Amino acid sequence: PAPAPPVQDEIDYVPDGGREAWLVVMGSSLALFASAGMINAYGTFQDYYETTLLPASSSSSIAFIGSIQVFLLYLFGTFTGRIFDAHGTRVVIPLGSFLCVFSLMMVSLCQKDKPYQVFLSHGVLFGTGIALLFSPSIAVLGHWFRRRRALVIGLATGGSASGGVVFPILLENLIPRVGFGWAVRISAFILLACLTVSCLTIRTRLPLTGNLSFRTAIDLGGFRDPRYTLAAIGSFLLFYGFFIPYFYIQIYADFRGVSPHIGHYLLAILNAMNIPSRILPGYIADKVGPINVFIPCAVVCSALILGLWLPAQNTAAIVSFSALYGLFSGAFVSLLPTYIATISPREKYGARLGSVYMIVGVGTLVGTPTGGALLKRADESHFRTLIIFCGVMTAAGTAVLATAGVAGSRRLR
């Protein structure tokens, strides 16, 4: 009986700051910069694959390579969340780091019109690596922060947005100078440096269960809560269309005749605006609640897709859409785990977040290839169909998410 109170005190106490806590935030930010940041840069790879490396492959099949990364990230999040709950970060972070660097080295060796090589290295292997990094890098922040949790999750996920700024610019400048192979290898060395720091700084604080059973990897108990169920459905719909602008804005700009000096930086602009939208909403969410920030951001994104991207025909409109969509859509990534944390028991948070990510993963897997299938040709009617589809899915997800907010407010009464 005597040792019980100190253990309980350790569980109840949350530092909410201090040197060790902020080092964990730095490590998580670098892990997401190096891993998820490369996903946000996939539009640059999509453009290069379509025009140079895989010209014989369809836009839909090339988009599938990018979407399989996101699918594996969210699917394996179910299991990495459970591994984190049981054993912390001491295995998953180093293993994920190795796979990310190794896979990019393999991408640099891919041959022309060999899509299976790109699929296995850039799709499957890299997707597995980032899956091992993503959920633990976010979930570990809950060990160190409670009052500022939304803010620090925003800071960490802002790392992936920063990667989405740096890597497209880096690749666009390196490929003409040193070739695709060395451009990707240089990116891999940058990942190696960042992930080495992450391995040294990310660590858990709370007692771990030590009991790894994948029967509890998916916590279906969460679906008894209507807020959790509606959040899962709404997130599926939102993320079904979420990555379509990231993958296709550069191709759309080429179709509209935007200068390459501007068009090739649209993805960087979009991701640059993602950085404040992952941090500021988190700061506001700590004060008013994540769902009360999540829903307005989703409403604005729906309006931007249908009201600005759909009629956009000139450079100013396309650049404006990229900046504004980046500014508001970044909240999706940072506020979803924050909202799940507010409606989940702390000891089950990793498993419940992983369960939602598995559902989200299915949406991301089929979302961008569906977009590619709708865009059979780069012409007016096909782009119009693609953009309307993206806007409708985002609006539908927003409506379901709003219902989750209503269910939550009724529960509070």
N, C-alpha and C positions, 0 to 999 in steps of 0.2 A: 504493500500500500504506500510506503514512504516515497518510492521513486515516481509514482504516478503524477503528482502535482507538477513537478518540474517539466515532465514530458508534455503534459497538457498545456503548461505555460508556453513551452516552445512552439507548440502548434498554434496557440491563440495569438502569440506575439508576431507581428509583422514589422520589419524595420522601416519600410517606406523611405529608404534612403541610406546613406552611408557609402563608404568607399567600395566595399565588396558588392553591394547591391548595384551601384552604378557601373562597376566593371562588368557585371552580368549583362546589363543593358547594352553596353558597348559590344560585348561578344555576340549577343543576339543580333544586334544591328548589322555587324560585319558578316555574320552567317547568312542573314537574309539578303544583304547586299550581294554576296557572292553567288547565292543559289537562286532565290526567287528573282533577283535582279536580272539574271540571264533569261528567265522566262519573259520578263517584261521587255526584253530586247529582241524577242523572237521575230518581230516584224521585220527587222533588218535581215535576219537569216531567211525568212520567207521570201523576201524580195530577191536575195542573192540566189537562193535555191531555184526559184522559178525562172530566172533569167540566165543563170550561168551553170550551176552545179547539176541541177535536175530539170533541164528544160523539157524533157519528154514526159515528166510527171504532171498530173493535174494540180490545180490550185487547192482542191479539196484534199487530195492525198498528202500534199506538203503541209497543209494546215493541220492534218491529223498527227503529224510528227510533233508539232508544238502542243497540240491538245493532249497527247498521251503523256507528256511531261506533267501537265497540270492534273490530269486524271490520277496518275500514280502518286503525285504529291498528296492529293486529298484522300485517295483510297487507302494508301499505306499509312496516312495520318491516323486511321482507326487503330492500327496496330502499334505504331510508334508512340501514340498517346498512352497505350496500355504499358508498353515497355518503359516509358518515362515514369508512369505511376509506380512501377515496381522497382526499377533499377536506376532511375535518374538519367543523366546525360553521359555517363562515362564511356558507354559503348557506342551509342547511336551517333553522337556528334563526330568523333574521329572516323568512324566507318563511312558516314555520309560525306565527310570532307574528302576522303580518299576517292570515293566513287565519282564525285563531281569533277575533281581534277583529272582523274584517269579518263573519264568519258570524253572530256573536251580534247584531250590529247588524241583520242581515237577519232573524233570528228575531224580533226586537222588532217587525218590520213585518208579520208573518204574520197573515193574516185567518182568521176563524172558519170551521171546516169546510173548510179548504183544505189537506188533508194533504200534497199534493205540495210546497207551499211549505215546510212544516216539514221534510219529508224531505230536500229539496235543501239547505236552509240548516243545520238543526240536525244532520241525519244525514250527508250527503255532504261538504259544505264544511267543517263543524267537524271531522268525522272525519279529513279529509285534513290539516287544520291540526295536530291533535294527533299524527297519525302522523309528521309531519315533526319534531316536538319530542321525542317520547317516547324512541325508541331512542338517538339521539345524546346526549340528556341523561344517560342511564344509562351508555352505552358510554364517554363521555369520562372518566368517573371512573376507569376502568382505566388511563388515561394518568398519573394522579397518585397512585393508591393501589394497594398490593398487600396488605400485611399487614392493613390496616384496610378492605379493599375491601367486605366484607359489611356492615360498620358504616355506611360512607358511602352505599352503595346503599340501605340501610335509611333513613338520614336523608333522602336525596333522595326516595324513594318515600313517605316519611312526609309530604312536601309535598302529594302528591295526596290523602292521607287528610285532611290539614288543610283542603284545599279542599272535601272532602266534608262537613266540619263547618260551615265558614263559609257556603258558598253556599246550602245548604238553609235555614238560619236567616235569612240575608239575604233570600232570595226570599220565604219565608213571611211576613216582616214588611213587605217593601216592596210586594208585590202588592196587599194591601188598601189601602195608603196612596196609592201613586202609579200603580197599574195594572201589568199584565204588561209592557207595552212599555217603560216607563221602568225597571222593576225589572231587566229583562234588559240595558238600555243601561248602567245603573249597574254591573252585573256586568262588562260589556264594558270599561268604563273601568278597573275594578280589574285586569282581565287586561292591559290596555295598560300600566299602571304596572309590574306584576310582570315582564312579558315584556321590557320595555325594559331592566330591570336584568339579566335573563338574557342578552340580546344583548350587553351590555357586559362580562359577567364569565365566560361560558362560552368556553373556548378549549382547543385541543389542545396537547400537549407533544411527543409522539413524531413522528418523521418519517412523512409520509403517502405512500401509494403513488403518488397522482396518476393512477393508471390506473383509469378508471371503465369497467368492462365488466359489464353485467348478466348475462352468461353465468356470472359468478362470484358473483352476488348470492345464489344459493342454494348453499351448500356441502354437497352431498350426501355428501361424504366423511365427514361426521360420523355418518352412519347406519351406517357400518361398525363403529362402537363401540356395543355393546349398551346401555351406560349412556345414551348420547345418544338412541338409538331408544326405549328404555323411558321415558325422561324426557319425550320428545315425546308419546308415547301417553298417559302418565299425566296430563300437563298438559292435553291435549285433553279428557279426561274430567273432570278437576277444574274447568276453566274452563267446561265445558258447563253446570254447575250453579252456578258461583261467583256470578254476578250476580243469580240469581233472588231471594234474600232482599233484595238492594239495591233491586230494582225493585218487589217485591210486599209487603214488610213493612208499608208504610204502608196499602196497600189491605186487607191482612189485619187490621190493627189497627182500621180502620173497620168491617170485617165483625164483629169481636168486640165492638164497642161501646166501644172505648177512647176516652177523652176526647180531642177534637182538640188540647187544650193539651199532651197527652202524645204522642198518635199522630203529630202533625206534626213531632215532634222525634226520632222513632225513628231516622230516617236519619242525623241529626246524631250521635246516641249511637253508632250503629254505626260511623260513620267516626271519631268521637273515639277509640274504643277501637282503631281501626286504627293510630293513630299509634304507641303503644308497641309494637304487634305487628309493625311494620315496622322498628323500630330495635333493640329488645332481641334478637329472634331473630338479627339480623345480628351483633350483638356476641357472642352465644353461638356462632354459626356460625363466626366467625373462630377459635374455640378448638377446637370439636369437629367442624366440617365442616357445610356447608349441608344435605346430605341427611339428616343425623342430627337436624336440627331441623325440616326440612320435613315429614318423615313423621309425627312425633308431632302436629304442628299439624293435619295433614290428618285424622288419626285422630280428634282431638278435634272437629273440625268435622263429621265424619260423625255422631258421637255426638250432638252438639248438635242437628243437623237432625232426626234420627229420634227422639231421646230427649227433647228439650225443645220444639222448635218444633211437632212433630206433635201432641202432646197439649195444647199451650198454649191456654188458653181465657180467661185473665184478664190484666189489665194487668201484674201482677207477672211472670208467666211470659213474656209477650211482650217486656217491657223487658229481662228477664234474658237472653233469647235474643239480642236485638239487641246487647247489650253484650258477651256472651261470644263470639258469632260474629264480631263485629268484632275482638275481642281476638286470636283465633286465625287468622282467615282472612287478615289482612293479611300474614302471613308468605308466602303464596302469591306475592304480587306482588314482594316484595323478594328472596326466596330462589331463585326460578326463574332469574333472570339470574346470580345468584351461583353457583349450581350449574353452569350451562352454562359459566361462566368457568373453573371448576376442571377441566373435562374437555375444554377447547378450547385450541388454540394461540392465543397472544395476537394474532398477526397475522390470524387468521381469526375472532376472537371476534365482531366486528360481524355478519359474514355468518351465522355459525352461530346467534347469538342471533336474528337476523332470520328465519332458517328455522324455528326453533321457534315464534316469534311468529306466523308465517303459519299454522301448524297450530293454534295456540291460537285464532287469529282465527276460524277456521271454527267452533270450538266455541262461542265467544261469539256469533257471528252467529246460530246456530240455537238456542242455549240459552234465552234469554229469550222469543223468539217461541214456542218449543215450550211453555214455561211458560204463555204467554198462550193458546195453543190448548187446553192442558189445563184452563185456568181459564175455561171458556166462560161460567159463571155464578159469582158470588161466593156459593157455598153450601158446606155442610160437606163433601159428597162430592168436589166439584171441588178445594177447597183441600187436602183429604187426598191426593188423587192428585198434585197439584203438589208437595207437600212430600215425599212418598215418592219421587217421581221425582228430585228434587233430591238427597235423601239417598243414593239408590242410585248416582247418577252420581259423587258425591263419594267414596263408599266404594270404587267400582270404580277410580277414579283413584288413590286411596290405595294400593290393592293393587298396581297396576302400578308405582307409584313405589317401593314397598317392594322390589319385584323389582329395580329399578334399583340400589337401595342394596345389595342382596345381590350383584349382579353387580360392583359397585364394590369391595366388600370382598374378593371372590374374586380380583379383578384385582390388588389390593394384595398378596395372598399370593403 
